[in-house]
């Protein structure tokens, strides 16, 4: 059964091979507030291009470390596909970051520095000589990847089940990145210069208009589900929806595999 159901009728597409598609997006003529008259919604979604390059390269390093532990051939195939996919994503987001944010006079360097520090220092692999400690560290990082991917992509039927003794990685760190990042971009937006309070008011307005998810859901109920020992990325997104979109996406249809 596909979960959650996004369409009134969904057809299970069956086994899906994860492929890295080299897509190109031309953002030369895209305005900074690409959602007209909604600077906060525009900045919050544009923030993905700042957060994701470092995150996705960290995904690649983590899955390369986990790959030898995969005993199931299909799981190993999915992991290799995911590694290629995330490496490609990182390059695309990085390119768009420089072509879009810097071109429009927004300097995201402080956010980039915090993100790189978090992924390179705080979330780095354990240097412990104890195999159990190293495995727990790896499982925590895989679990956090599932949390991050909830906000950034549809994983469909891809999952990696792993047992761990504690929750060393906290998904609220992801939430903090987004809240601090949106506030910074809105304050330094050359076309808006919004205060923190103004940013929050516009963000709540955009949520009511369904331009953004509601914080109480995004940072509340949707975050708490990651603390369930039985959590799996299969609970997020829809494989049928992803496959249907790839079939009509102009970027995906013209991409090189």
C-alpha angles and dihedrals in degrees: 000000000000116000131233104016111224098170128054087239124025130184118206105240091204125224113003126203112217108229132185109233119196100219129177128210122193107213098162094112098032113117120232089245094049090169096065115242092359108097096163095051089046093049095045093055093039087056087075089074088058099044101040108061094064092038095050094048086052088051089055093050092048095049092046087056092048097044096085089055093060110101098174111086093213091049091049089051091051091048092052090048091049091050092053092044094052094046089055092045091053092054093047095048091046091052093048090047092061096038094048115026100037092041090057093051098258115134108201094177096119091054092046091052092052093047095048090048091051095050098038099041114016097036097035120130116279115262092203118128090217109101092209092053091049091049092049089050091051092048091050090054093048089050092051090050088058089052093050093045090056087071099039114034148008108254093182113186094351113119139154115203115206134165121227137170100221144012105251096160116068118207089203085077087068090051091050091052091055097044095047092041095052091047091051094048093047092049093048096038103125090210098048115017092195124189120231092257093047090050091053093049092050091044091055090048091051090049091054088052090052091242089120134023116258112261093226088061099035095045096025124040094010091053097045092058089069089068092065110106087219094054116137130174085236086080090066130070130351127270091203091054092048094049092046091052094048088054092060103027110117091210094049093045093054096039123114115237 
